[in-house]
Amino acid sequence: MLKAHDVGIQIVRNRAGETGYQVLAGGGLGRTPMIGKTVREFLPRNELLAYLEAILRVYNRYGRR
């Protein structure tokens, strides 16, 4: 469970048995706590870094800080 302004990753396997990552983002511990949302159920390893960088770019540009 992701509760802070974070990005979380969890190692998972898809139906074909390939290993990849589930990606969660968001959340918050403010006055109204929110749990982070799954933004990608399965992400192959070779796409992980670019995907995380894209999440950070969007947050830096549009996120509430």
N, C-alpha and C positions, 0 to 999 in steps of 0.2 A: 504494500500500500504506500503510495507516494503522497506526502502531505505538504511538502514545502515547494517553493518555486524552484523546481528541479527538473532534471531529465533523468529517468531511470531506464536501465536496460536489464533484461532478464534473458538468459540463454534458454532457447526453446528448440524443439524439433518440429518440422512440418510433417504432413502426411506421407511424404516421400522419404522421410527419415533424415533429411538434410538438417544440419545444425545452423541456427541463425539467432536472431534477437527479436524480442518483443520490446517496443519502445513506448515509454510513457512520458508525458510532459504535463507541466502545469501544477495546479494545486495551490494551496496557501494556508497559512496558520493565523490569519487575521481574525477579525471579529466574527466572520462567517467562514469557518474552515471548509476547504474544498479538497477533494481527493483528485489527484492527477488522472488524466484520461489516457487511454491507450490510443496512440496515434498511428501505430503500425503493428499489426499482429505478428508478422514475420518479415524480417529484413536480413538478407544475406550478409555475411561478414564483410565482403569486399565493398559494400555500400555504407557500412556503419559510420565511418568517420565523416564522409560528405554529408550524410543525413543529420548527424549531430551538429555539424557546423552550420547547416541551414537553419536548424531550430534556434541556435544561438543568434544568428544574424537577424531572424525575425523578431526574437525577443528584444534584442538590443535596439532595434528600430521602432517597434510598436508596443513593447511591454510596459506595464505599469511598474515603476520602480519607486 
